[in-house]
Amino acid sequence: MHEAKSKLSQLVERAEAGEEVVIAKSGKPAVKLVPCKTDKKRIFGQFKGQVYATRDFDSKEVNEDIANMFGL
């Protein structure tokens, strides 16, 4: 643990590079350093032309069919 404190910035760099970094306490694995996942930027209209809805997408019959599928 003491060594990890003094080399934390180096350990973080290694974890960011994809290396699995485990820090031990009293000779036993205690924590694992992993990079944070960044949220992908959402782009307005990115699915244009890929998603379609029929005119009856919200009809009573369609809602009943969906409810029956899930036993509701």
Protein Blocks (a to p, Z undefined) as FASTA:
>chain_A
ZZmmmmmmmmmmmmmnopacdddeehiafbdcddddddddddehklgokaccdfklmgmk
lmmmmmmmnoZZ
